[in-house]
Amino acid sequence: MSDPEEPPISPEAREEPEAPPEAEVPPAPTRAEPLPPPPPSAVSAPPALARSRPDLEADRRPVYRECSGYRLRLDPPDLARLRELPGSRGKSDEELGEAFFDGQASRLAASIAGDVPSSAEIRVVVDPYSRQAFLALENRIRGIVSF
């Protein structure tokens, strides 16, 4: 049972000593401290400064061209597709649309002449990879022109 050389342990000594008291945790603050003031850049600028800042959002408007009685329209998504064509670097969407119409408007109008009334507005949908322009009246393709 027990080793003969060890002295017997009394039952009171067998109890484990009391655990030392835990370090007291400071109570959580009951109210929040005020936040520091926002940095000057986060504060809205006076109206005079707000007008002098450049508008970083692109102006997304369609480009129109009148040709042979048709009103040809390149919408912003189609203008963005023109960026895939060679020579588009450094030009705005409006410049790309105008340049496209300068070279293609007469061909586009000729391809739908006689098939579409001359006072119609035609949406020009550009596919830069196949190098084709699709001419849509309302929700129907009325002509396809390769460029």
Backbone as JSON Lines, residues from 0, in Angstrom:
{"i":0,"aa":"M","n":[0.79,-1.16,0.0],"ca":[0.0,0.0,0.0],"c":[0.85,1.25,0.0]}
{"i":1,"aa":"S","n":[1.26,1.69,1.15],"ca":[2.12,2.86,1.13],"c":[3.54,2.43,1.43]}
{"i":2,"aa":"D","n":[4.42,3.22,1.12],"ca":[5.83,2.94,1.28],"c":[6.17,3.03,2.77]}
{"i":3,"aa":"P","n":[6.9,2.03,3.38],"ca":[7.14,2.06,4.81],"c":[8.0,3.24,5.25]}
{"i":4,"aa":"E","n":[8.75,3.81,4.38],"ca":[9.62,4.9,4.78],"c":[8.88,6.24,4.81]}
{"i":5,"aa":"E","n":[7.74,6.34,4.15],"ca":[7.01,7.61,4.14],"c":[6.18,7.72,5.4]}
{"i":6,"aa":"P","n":[6.1,8.93,5.95],"ca":[5.23,9.1,7.12],"c":[3.78,9.08,6.69]}
{"i":7,"aa":"P","n":[2.88,8.63,7.53],"ca":[1.47,8.6,7.17],"c":[0.92,10.03,7.02]}
{"i":8,"aa":"I","n":[-0.02,10.19,6.08],"ca":[-0.61,11.49,5.8],"c":[-1.95,11.55,6.49]}
{"i":9,"aa":"S","n":[-2.16,12.62,7.22],"ca":[-3.43,12.77,7.92],"c":[-4.52,13.13,6.91]}
{"i":10,"aa":"P","n":[-5.81,12.81,7.21],"ca":[-6.89,13.1,6.27],"c":[-7.03,14.6,6.0]}
{"i":11,"aa":"E","n":[-6.7,15.46,6.92],"ca":[-6.8,16.89,6.67],"c":[-5.76,17.33,5.65]}
{"i":12,"aa":"A","n":[-4.63,16.7,5.66],"ca":[-3.55,17.06,4.75],"c":[-3.83,16.55,3.34]}
{"i":13,"aa":"R","n":[-4.69,15.52,3.24],"ca":[-5.01,14.97,1.92],"c":[-5.85,15.92,1.09]}
{"i":14,"aa":"E","n":[-6.55,16.82,1.7],"ca":[-7.34,17.77,0.93],"c":[-6.4,18.66,0.14]}
{"i":15,"aa":"E","n":[-6.86,19.02,-0.99],"ca":[-6.03,19.87,-1.84],"c":[-6.02,21.27,-1.29]}
{"i":16,"aa":"P","n":[-4.9,21.93,-1.43],"ca":[-4.84,23.3,-0.94],"c":[-5.77,24.19,-1.75]}
{"i":17,"aa":"E","n":[-6.2,25.26,-1.15],"ca":[-7.1,26.17,-1.85],"c":[-6.37,26.82,-3.01]}
{"i":18,"aa":"A","n":[-7.07,26.99,-4.09],"ca":[-6.47,27.64,-5.26],"c":[-6.26,29.11,-4.94]}
{"i":19,"aa":"P","n":[-5.15,29.67,-5.41],"ca":[-4.93,31.1,-5.14],"c":[-6.0,31.92,-5.84]}
{"i":20,"aa":"P","n":[-6.39,32.99,-5.25],"ca":[-7.44,33.81,-5.88],"c":[-6.96,34.31,-7.24]}
{"i":21,"aa":"E","n":[-7.87,34.28,-8.19],"ca":[-7.55,34.71,-9.56],"c":[-7.32,36.21,-9.55]}
{"i":22,"aa":"A","n":[-6.51,36.65,-10.47],"ca":[-6.27,38.09,-10.59],"c":[-7.59,38.75,-10.97]}
{"i":23,"aa":"E","n":[-7.88,39.82,-10.36],"ca":[-9.15,40.48,-10.62],"c":[-9.13,41.11,-12.01]}
{"i":24,"aa":"V","n":[-10.2,40.91,-12.75],"ca":[-10.35,41.48,-14.08],"c":[-11.05,42.82,-13.93]}
{"i":25,"aa":"P","n":[-10.48,43.87,-14.53],"ca":[-11.15,45.17,-14.4],"c":[-12.52,45.12,-15.08]}
{"i":26,"aa":"P","n":[-13.49,45.79,-14.52],"ca":[-14.83,45.75,-15.11],"c":[-14.84,46.44,-16.47]}
{"i":27,"aa":"A","n":[-15.72,45.99,-17.33],"ca":[-15.85,46.58,-18.66],"c":[-16.37,48.0,-18.52]}
{"i":28,"aa":"P","n":[-15.9,48.9,-19.37],"ca":[-16.4,50.28,-19.27],"c":[-17.89,50.31,-19.54]}
{"i":29,"aa":"T","n":[-18.57,51.13,-18.78],"ca":[-20.03,51.18,-18.9],"c":[-20.48,52.12,-20.0]}
{"i":30,"aa":"R","n":[-19.67,53.09,-20.39],"ca":[-20.06,53.98,-21.48],"c":[-18.92,54.05,-22.49]}
{"i":31,"aa":"A","n":[-19.27,54.22,-23.71],"ca":[-18.29,54.28,-24.77],"c":[-17.62,55.65,-24.78]}
{"i":32,"aa":"E","n":[-16.34,55.65,-25.08],"ca":[-15.63,56.91,-25.19],"c":[-15.99,57.56,-26.51]}
{"i":33,"aa":"P","n":[-16.0,58.88,-26.57],"ca":[-16.35,59.54,-27.84],"c":[-15.3,59.24,-28.91]}
{"i":34,"aa":"L","n":[-15.77,59.1,-30.15],"ca":[-14.87,58.82,-31.27],"c":[-14.09,60.09,-31.61]}
{"i":35,"aa":"P","n":[-12.86,59.93,-32.1],"ca":[-12.11,61.11,-32.51],"c":[-12.78,61.74,-33.73]}
{"i":36,"aa":"P","n":[-12.56,63.02,-33.96],"ca":[-13.2,63.67,-35.11],"c":[-12.68,63.07,-36.41]}
{"i":37,"aa":"P","n":[-13.5,63.05,-37.47],"ca":[-13.06,62.47,-38.75],"c":[-11.93,63.3,-39.35]}
{"i":38,"aa":"P","n":[-11.07,62.67,-40.16],"ca":[-9.99,63.42,-40.79],"c":[-10.57,64.48,-41.73]}
{"i":39,"aa":"P","n":[-9.81,65.53,-42.01],"ca":[-10.33,66.62,-42.85],"c":[-10.77,66.15,-44.23]}
{"i":40,"aa":"S","n":[-10.16,65.1,-44.78],"ca":[-10.54,64.65,-46.11],"c":[-11.92,64.02,-46.13]}
{"i":41,"aa":"A","n":[-12.39,63.52,-44.98],"ca":[-13.7,62.87,-44.92],"c":[-14.82,63.87,-44.75]}
{"i":42,"aa":"V","n":[-14.49,65.07,-44.34],"ca":[-15.51,66.1,-44.16],"c":[-15.89,66.64,-45.52]}
{"i":43,"aa":"S","n":[-17.16,66.87,-45.74],"ca":[-17.58,67.35,-47.06],"c":[-16.98,68.72,-47.32]}
{"i":44,"aa":"A","n":[-16.58,68.91,-48.57],"ca":[-15.94,70.16,-48.97],"c":[-16.98,71.25,-49.16]}
{"i":45,"aa":"P","n":[-16.58,72.49,-49.0],"ca":[-17.51,73.58,-49.29],"c":[-17.93,73.53,-50.75]}
{"i":46,"aa":"P","n":[-19.1,74.08,-51.09],"ca":[-19.59,74.01,-52.46],"c":[-18.6,74.51,-53.51]}
{"i":47,"aa":"A","n":[-17.81,75.51,-53.19],"ca":[-16.85,76.04,-54.17],"c":[-15.79,74.99,-54.5]}
{"i":48,"aa":"L","n":[-15.33,74.25,-53.5],"ca":[-14.34,73.21,-53.76],"c":[-14.95,72.01,-54.45]}
{"i":49,"aa":"A","n":[-16.19,71.68,-54.12],"ca":[-16.83,70.52,-54.73],"c":[-16.96,70.71,-56.23]}
{"i":50,"aa":"R","n":[-17.2,71.93,-56.68],"ca":[-17.34,72.17,-58.11],"c":[-16.01,72.11,-58.84]}
{"i":51,"aa":"S","n":[-14.9,72.38,-58.14],"ca":[-13.61,72.42,-58.8],"c":[-13.0,71.02,-58.97]}
{"i":52,"aa":"R","n":[-13.55,70.04,-58.3],"ca":[-13.02,68.68,-58.42],"c":[-13.49,68.05,-59.72]}
{"i":53,"aa":"P","n":[-12.64,67.27,-60.35],"ca":[-13.06,66.63,-61.61],"c":[-14.05,65.51,-61.34]}
{"i":54,"aa":"D","n":[-14.92,65.27,-62.29],"ca":[-15.88,64.18,-62.2],"c":[-15.19,62.92,-62.7]}
{"i":55,"aa":"L","n":[-14.97,61.97,-61.8],"ca":[-14.23,60.77,-62.16],"c":[-15.11,59.7,-62.8]}
{"i":56,"aa":"E","n":[-16.4,59.87,-62.7],"ca":[-17.31,58.9,-63.31],"c":[-17.46,59.24,-64.8]}
{"i":57,"aa":"A","n":[-17.32,58.23,-65.62],"ca":[-17.4,58.45,-67.06],"c":[-18.81,58.87,-67.46]}
{"i":58,"aa":"D","n":[-18.86,59.78,-68.39],"ca":[-20.14,60.24,-68.91],"c":[-20.61,59.21,-69.93]}
{"i":59,"aa":"R","n":[-21.66,58.49,-69.63],"ca":[-22.11,57.36,-70.46],"c":[-23.35,57.76,-71.25]}
{"i":60,"aa":"R","n":[-23.14,58.35,-72.42],"ca":[-24.25,58.74,-73.28],"c":[-24.08,58.06,-74.63]}
{"i":61,"aa":"P","n":[-25.18,57.77,-75.3],"ca":[-25.06,57.21,-76.64],"c":[-24.58,58.26,-77.63]}
{"i":62,"aa":"V","n":[-24.03,57.79,-78.75],"ca":[-23.59,58.67,-79.84],"c":[-24.56,58.46,-80.99]}
{"i":63,"aa":"Y","n":[-25.04,59.57,-81.56],"ca":[-26.01,59.52,-82.67],"c":[-25.38,60.08,-83.94]}
{"i":64,"aa":"R","n":[-25.87,59.59,-85.09],"ca":[-25.45,60.14,-86.39],"c":[-26.64,60.03,-87.34]}
{"i":65,"aa":"E","n":[-26.96,61.12,-88.0],"ca":[-28.0,61.15,-89.03],"c":[-27.35,60.82,-90.37]}
{"i":66,"aa":"C","n":[-27.91,59.87,-91.09],"ca":[-27.37,59.5,-92.4],"c":[-28.49,58.92,-93.25]}
{"i":67,"aa":"S","n":[-28.73,59.5,-94.43],"ca":[-29.74,59.04,-95.38],"c":[-31.12,58.92,-94.74]}
{"i":68,"aa":"G","n":[-31.43,59.81,-93.83],"ca":[-32.73,59.81,-93.19],"c":[-32.84,58.89,-91.98]}
{"i":69,"aa":"Y","n":[-31.83,58.09,-91.72],"ca":[-31.82,57.2,-90.56],"c":[-31.08,57.88,-89.41]}
{"i":70,"aa":"R","n":[-31.53,57.58,-88.22],"ca":[-30.8,58.06,-87.04],"c":[-30.1,56.85,-86.45]}
{"i":71,"aa":"L","n":[-28.77,56.78,-86.64],"ca":[-27.97,55.66,-86.15],"c":[-27.52,55.96,-84.73]}
{"i":72,"aa":"R","n":[-27.58,54.93,-83.86],"ca":[-27.27,55.11,-82.45],"c":[-26.31,54.03,-81.96]}
{"i":73,"aa":"L","n":[-25.22,54.47,-81.32],"ca":[-24.3,53.56,-80.64],"c":[-24.48,53.77,-79.14]}
{"i":74,"aa":"D","n":[-24.99,52.77,-78.43],"ca":[-25.21,52.85,-76.99],"c":[-23.89,52.66,-76.24]}
{"i":75,"aa":"P","n":[-23.81,53.09,-74.97],"ca":[-22.55,52.97,-74.21],"c":[-21.91,51.57,-74.21]}
{"i":76,"aa":"P","n":[-22.65,50.46,-74.1],"ca":[-21.98,49.16,-74.16],"c":[-21.32,48.91,-75.52]}
{"i":77,"aa":"D","n":[-21.96,49.4,-76.59],"ca":[-21.39,49.23,-77.92],"c":[-20.17,50.14,-78.12]}
{"i":78,"aa":"L","n":[-20.22,51.32,-77.53],"ca":[-19.06,52.21,-77.58],"c":[-17.89,51.57,-76.85]}
{"i":79,"aa":"A","n":[-18.16,50.9,-75.74],"ca":[-17.09,50.22,-74.99],"c":[-16.49,49.08,-75.82]}
{"i":80,"aa":"R","n":[-17.29,48.43,-76.62],"ca":[-16.77,47.34,-77.47],"c":[-15.83,47.87,-78.54]}
{"i":81,"aa":"L","n":[-16.02,49.13,-78.95],"ca":[-15.13,49.72,-79.94],"c":[-13.7,49.84,-79.41]}
{"i":82,"aa":"R","n":[-13.54,49.8,-78.09],"ca":[-12.2,49.88,-77.5],"c":[-11.35,48.66,-77.86]}
{"i":83,"aa":"E","n":[-11.98,47.59,-78.29],"ca":[-11.24,46.38,-78.66],"c":[-10.61,46.5,-80.05]}
{"i":84,"aa":"L","n":[-11.0,47.5,-80.81],"ca":[-10.47,47.66,-82.16],"c":[-9.11,48.33,-82.13]}
{"i":85,"aa":"P","n":[-8.26,48.03,-83.11],"ca":[-6.95,48.68,-83.16],"c":[-7.1,50.19,-83.33]}
{"i":86,"aa":"G","n":[-6.2,50.94,-82.74],"ca":[-6.2,52.39,-82.86],"c":[-7.12,53.1,-81.9]}
{"i":87,"aa":"S","n":[-7.67,52.4,-80.92],"ca":[-8.61,53.03,-79.99],"c":[-7.94,53.57,-78.74]}
{"i":88,"aa":"R","n":[-6.69,53.3,-78.56],"ca":[-5.99,53.71,-77.33],"c":[-5.94,55.23,-77.23]}
{"i":89,"aa":"G","n":[-6.28,55.72,-76.05],"ca":[-6.19,57.15,-75.78],"c":[-7.38,57.97,-76.24]}
{"i":90,"aa":"K","n":[-8.4,57.33,-76.76],"ca":[-9.58,58.06,-77.25],"c":[-10.75,57.83,-76.29]}
{"i":91,"aa":"S","n":[-11.62,58.82,-76.2],"ca":[-12.82,58.68,-75.39],"c":[-13.85,57.85,-76.15]}
{"i":92,"aa":"D","n":[-14.89,57.39,-75.45],"ca":[-15.95,56.63,-76.1],"c":[-16.62,57.46,-77.19]}
{"i":93,"aa":"E","n":[-16.84,58.73,-76.91],"ca":[-17.49,59.6,-77.9],"c":[-16.61,59.75,-79.15]}
{"i":94,"aa":"E","n":[-15.32,59.91,-78.97],"ca":[-14.41,60.01,-80.12],"c":[-14.41,58.72,-80.93]}
{"i":95,"aa":"L","n":[-14.43,57.58,-80.23],"ca":[-14.46,56.29,-80.94],"c":[-15.74,56.14,-81.74]}
{"i":96,"aa":"G","n":[-16.88,56.53,-81.14],"ca":[-18.16,56.43,-81.84],"c":[-18.21,57.33,-83.06]}
{"i":97,"aa":"E","n":[-17.74,58.56,-82.92],"ca":[-17.72,59.49,-84.05],"c":[-16.82,58.98,-85.16]}
{"i":98,"aa":"A","n":[-15.65,58.46,-84.8],"ca":[-14.73,57.92,-85.81],"c":[-15.34,56.72,-86.52]}
{"i":99,"aa":"F","n":[-16.04,55.88,-85.76],"ca":[-16.7,54.71,-86.37],"c":[-17.76,55.16,-87.37]}
{"i":100,"aa":"F","n":[-18.6,56.11,-86.95],"ca":[-19.64,56.61,-87.85],"c":[-19.04,57.34,-89.05]}
{"i":101,"aa":"D","n":[-17.93,58.06,-88.87],"ca":[-17.3,58.74,-90.0],"c":[-16.95,57.75,-91.1]}
{"i":102,"aa":"G","n":[-16.46,56.59,-90.72],"ca":[-16.05,55.6,-91.72],"c":[-17.15,54.66,-92.17]}
{"i":103,"aa":"Q","n":[-18.19,54.46,-91.37],"ca":[-19.15,53.39,-91.68],"c":[-20.59,53.85,-91.86]}
{"i":104,"aa":"A","n":[-20.95,55.06,-91.53],"ca":[-22.37,55.47,-91.52],"c":[-23.03,55.28,-92.87]}
{"i":105,"aa":"S","n":[-22.38,55.68,-93.96],"ca":[-23.01,55.55,-95.28],"c":[-23.22,54.07,-95.64]}
{"i":106,"aa":"R","n":[-22.27,53.21,-95.31],"ca":[-22.44,51.78,-95.58],"c":[-23.55,51.18,-94.73]}
{"i":107,"aa":"L","n":[-23.64,51.6,-93.47],"ca":[-24.69,51.1,-92.59],"c":[-26.07,51.5,-93.12]}
{"i":108,"aa":"A","n":[-26.22,52.75,-93.5],"ca":[-27.51,53.23,-94.01],"c":[-27.86,52.55,-95.33]}
{"i":109,"aa":"A","n":[-26.88,52.33,-96.21],"ca":[-27.14,51.69,-97.5],"c":[-27.58,50.24,-97.32]}
{"i":110,"aa":"S","n":[-27.1,49.57,-96.26],"ca":[-27.44,48.16,-96.07],"c":[-28.9,47.95,-95.67]}
{"i":111,"aa":"I","n":[-29.54,48.96,-95.12],"ca":[-30.94,48.8,-94.7],"c":[-31.9,49.64,-95.55]}
{"i":112,"aa":"A","n":[-31.37,50.35,-96.55],"ca":[-32.22,51.19,-97.41],"c":[-33.24,50.31,-98.12]}
{"i":113,"aa":"G","n":[-34.48,50.75,-98.14],"ca":[-35.55,50.0,-98.79],"c":[-36.19,48.96,-97.89]}
{"i":114,"aa":"D","n":[-35.49,48.53,-96.85],"ca":[-36.02,47.52,-95.94],"c":[-36.63,48.15,-94.68]}
{"i":115,"aa":"V","n":[-36.12,49.31,-94.32],"ca":[-36.53,50.0,-93.1],"c":[-36.97,51.41,-93.49]}
{"i":116,"aa":"P","n":[-38.08,51.91,-92.94],"ca":[-38.5,53.28,-93.24],"c":[-37.38,54.28,-92.89]}
{"i":117,"aa":"S","n":[-37.24,55.31,-93.71],"ca":[-36.09,56.21,-93.58],"c":[-36.1,57.08,-92.33]}
{"i":118,"aa":"S","n":[-37.19,57.19,-91.63],"ca":[-37.22,58.02,-90.43],"c":[-36.94,57.22,-89.15]}
{"i":119,"aa":"A","n":[-36.51,55.98,-89.27],"ca":[-36.35,55.1,-88.11],"c":[-35.04,55.37,-87.37]}
{"i":120,"aa":"E","n":[-35.07,55.07,-86.06],"ca":[-33.84,55.09,-85.26],"c":[-33.3,53.68,-85.2]}
{"i":121,"aa":"I","n":[-32.06,53.52,-85.61],"ca":[-31.43,52.21,-85.71],"c":[-30.32,52.1,-84.68]}
{"i":122,"aa":"R","n":[-30.38,51.06,-83.89],"ca":[-29.3,50.79,-82.94],"c":[-28.22,50.0,-83.65]}
{"i":123,"aa":"V","n":[-26.98,50.44,-83.5],"ca":[-25.84,49.77,-84.1],"c":[-25.14,48.98,-82.99]}
{"i":124,"aa":"V","n":[-25.16,47.65,-83.12],"ca":[-24.52,46.76,-82.15],"c":[-23.22,46.27,-82.77]}
{"i":125,"aa":"V","n":[-22.12,46.52,-82.08],"ca":[-20.8,46.23,-82.63],"c":[-20.23,44.95,-82.03]}
{"i":126,"aa":"D","n":[-19.69,44.09,-82.9],"ca":[-18.93,42.92,-82.46],"c":[-17.5,43.1,-82.98]}
{"i":127,"aa":"P","n":[-16.58,43.53,-82.11],"ca":[-15.23,43.83,-82.58],"c":[-14.43,42.6,-83.0]}
{"i":128,"aa":"Y","n":[-14.81,41.42,-82.5],"ca":[-14.04,40.22,-82.8],"c":[-14.36,39.68,-84.19]}
{"i":129,"aa":"S","n":[-15.63,39.72,-84.57],"ca":[-15.97,39.3,-85.94],"c":[-15.95,40.49,-86.88]}
{"i":130,"aa":"R","n":[-15.73,41.69,-86.32],"ca":[-15.69,42.95,-87.08],"c":[-16.96,43.12,-87.89]}
{"i":131,"aa":"Q","n":[-18.08,42.99,-87.18],"ca":[-19.39,43.16,-87.79],"c":[-20.22,44.15,-86.97]}
{"i":132,"aa":"A","n":[-21.09,44.87,-87.67],"ca":[-22.04,45.76,-87.03],"c":[-23.43,45.24,-87.35]}
{"i":133,"aa":"F","n":[-24.23,45.04,-86.33],"ca":[-25.61,44.56,-86.5],"c":[-26.53,45.76,-86.36]}
{"i":134,"aa":"L","n":[-27.45,45.92,-87.29],"ca":[-28.37,47.06,-87.3],"c":[-29.72,46.58,-86.81]}
{"i":135,"aa":"A","n":[-30.15,47.11,-85.68],"ca":[-31.37,46.65,-85.03],"c":[-32.43,47.74,-85.04]}
{"i":136,"aa":"L","n":[-33.63,47.35,-85.43],"ca":[-34.8,48.21,-85.35],"c":[-35.7,47.58,-84.3]}
{"i":137,"aa":"E","n":[-35.9,48.3,-83.19],"ca":[-36.62,47.78,-82.02],"c":[-35.91,46.54,-81.52]}
{"i":138,"aa":"N","n":[-36.48,45.35,-81.66],"ca":[-35.82,44.16,-81.14],"c":[-35.46,43.17,-82.25]}
{"i":139,"aa":"R","n":[-35.35,43.65,-83.49],"ca":[-35.0,42.77,-84.62],"c":[-33.79,43.28,-85.37]}
{"i":140,"aa":"I","n":[-32.94,42.35,-85.74],"ca":[-31.77,42.68,-86.54],"c":[-32.24,42.84,-87.98]}
{"i":141,"aa":"R","n":[-31.97,44.0,-88.58],"ca":[-32.42,44.28,-89.96],"c":[-31.28,44.29,-90.95]}
{"i":142,"aa":"G","n":[-30.04,44.28,-90.48],"ca":[-28.9,44.27,-91.39],"c":[-27.62,43.96,-90.64]}
{"i":143,"aa":"I","n":[-26.66,43.4,-91.39],"ca":[-25.33,43.09,-90.84],"c":[-24.31,43.62,-91.83]}
{"i":144,"aa":"V","n":[-23.34,44.36,-91.31],"ca":[-22.3,44.94,-92.15],"c":[-20.94,44.57,-91.57]}
{"i":145,"aa":"S","n":[-20.07,44.04,-92.42],"ca":[-18.69,43.76,-91.99],"c":[-17.87,45.02,-92.18]}
{"i":146,"aa":"F","n":[-16.97,45.27,-91.28],"ca":[-16.11,46.46,-91.41],"c":[-14.66,46.1,-91.2]}
